[in-house]
Amino acid sequence: MADEAILDPQTWTPAGKKRQDVRTATNRAQREGVLAQWVSWGTLALGDRVQIREISEGWVADKSVPEMGFTLGTVDEAADPAARLMLARDASGRIIAVTTWIPAFGAHGLCGYTLDVMRRRHDAMNGVVEFLVGAAVEQLRADGCTMLSLSGSPLAPNRVDDGEAPSAVDRLLETSSWLLEPAYGFRSLAAFKKKFQPDLRPLWMVYPDATHLPAVALALLRCYVPGLDVARAARLAARMRRSRRSSIARV
């Protein structure tokens, strides 16, 4: 149902042609005096918290549907004492972008962090989020962590073309992706993560039989769009279909 993008902070580097965007963003940040800051919500000044919420609200205002959940969270989750934020500040100290990170645990305790929220100001430099992810890799390397997850790319898994017809689950994911893609850009999100050349680990959904798939589809949508009920899902689907038809007509 998704592919989780994993980096090893101890071995990952921005070297290589396919990671050029990351190097370019880092170099530009240095030239423009943009700095990365690894913090927890509780240590932030009130003014910083206000800035972060303003950035997030500006992002939400551009969307026709609410913020997502299910490791595509909201700024509210960043207030958890265990979560961390990687902020980008311009030369004047103003926050221009924010990423939030959820702790990940292994057999021996904390092993790394998972990327959750990505937000930036409209006037932030191009590549600022790539810069922040690169800075997070360096931070986790220094902290001795062995895993950095860019989280799953929901509804945009890398399906292997084995010549067989798509399964019922493939069709379910394709339909859900088609409905929500105009608003959330799952494929764009997956393409962003590929810039870092991560290891992709499939996330599996196990279900008893195909009769459960309609309920599974609604449950997935409710995970990603909290508060979604059947009536709201129907209205969302109708709006997305109209948007898709309009896009095709313009083409």
Secondary structure as the mmCIF struct_conf table of DSSP 4:
data_model
#
loop_
_struct_conf.conf_type_id
_struct_conf.id
_struct_conf.beg_label_comp_id
_struct_conf.beg_label_asym_id
_struct_conf.beg_label_seq_id
_struct_conf.end_label_comp_id
_struct_conf.end_label_asym_id
_struct_conf.end_label_seq_id
STRN STRN1 ALA A 2 LEU A 7
TURN_TY1_P TURN_TY1_P1 PRO A 9 THR A 11
BEND BEND1 PRO A 14 PRO A 14
BEND BEND2 GLY A 16 GLY A 16
HELX_RH_3T_P HELX_RH_3T_P1 LYS A 17 ARG A 19
HELX_RH_AL_P HELX_RH_AL_P1 GLN A 20 GLU A 32
TURN_TY1_P TURN_TY1_P2 GLY A 33 GLY A 33
STRN STRN2 LEU A 35 VAL A 39
HELX_RH_3T_P HELX_RH_3T_P2 TRP A 41 THR A 43
BEND BEND3 LEU A 44 LEU A 44
HELX_RH_AL_P HELX_RH_AL_P2 LEU A 46 ALA A 61
TURN_TY1_P TURN_TY1_P3 ASP A 62 ASP A 62
BEND BEND4 SER A 64 VAL A 65
HELX_LH_PP_P HELX_LH_PP_P1 PRO A 66 MET A 68
BEND BEND5 PHE A 70 LEU A 72
HELX_RH_3T_P HELX_RH_3T_P3 VAL A 75 ALA A 79
BEND BEND6 ASP A 80 ASP A 80
TURN_TY1_P TURN_TY1_P4 PRO A 81 ALA A 82
STRN STRN3 ARG A 84 ARG A 89
TURN_TY1_P TURN_TY1_P5 ALA A 91 SER A 92
BEND BEND7 GLY A 93 GLY A 93
STRN STRN4 ILE A 95 GLY A 106
TURN_TY1_P TURN_TY1_P6 ALA A 107 HIS A 108
STRN STRN5 GLY A 109 ARG A 120
TURN_TY1_P TURN_TY1_P7 HIS A 122 ASP A 123
BEND BEND8 ALA A 124 ALA A 124
HELX_LH_PP_P HELX_LH_PP_P2 MET A 125 MET A 125
TURN_TY1_P TURN_TY1_P8 ASN A 126 GLY A 127
HELX_RH_AL_P HELX_RH_AL_P3 VAL A 128 ALA A 142
TURN_TY1_P TURN_TY1_P9 ASP A 143 GLY A 144
STRN STRN6 MET A 147 PRO A 154
TURN_TY1_P TURN_TY1_P10 LEU A 155 LEU A 155
BEND BEND9 GLY A 163 GLU A 164
HELX_LH_PP_P HELX_LH_PP_P3 ALA A 165 PRO A 166
HELX_RH_AL_P HELX_RH_AL_P4 ALA A 168 TYR A 184
HELX_RH_AL_P HELX_RH_AL_P5 PHE A 186 LYS A 194
TURN_TY1_P TURN_TY1_P11 LYS A 195 PHE A 196
HELX_LH_PP_P HELX_LH_PP_P4 PRO A 198 PRO A 198
STRN STRN7 ASP A 199 LEU A 203
BEND BEND10 PRO A 208 PRO A 208
HELX_RH_3T_P HELX_RH_3T_P4 ALA A 210 HIS A 212
HELX_RH_AL_P HELX_RH_AL_P6 LEU A 213 TYR A 224
BEND BEND11 VAL A 225 VAL A 225
TURN_TY1_P TURN_TY1_P12 PRO A 226 GLY A 227
HELX_RH_AL_P HELX_RH_AL_P7 VAL A 230 ARG A 250
#
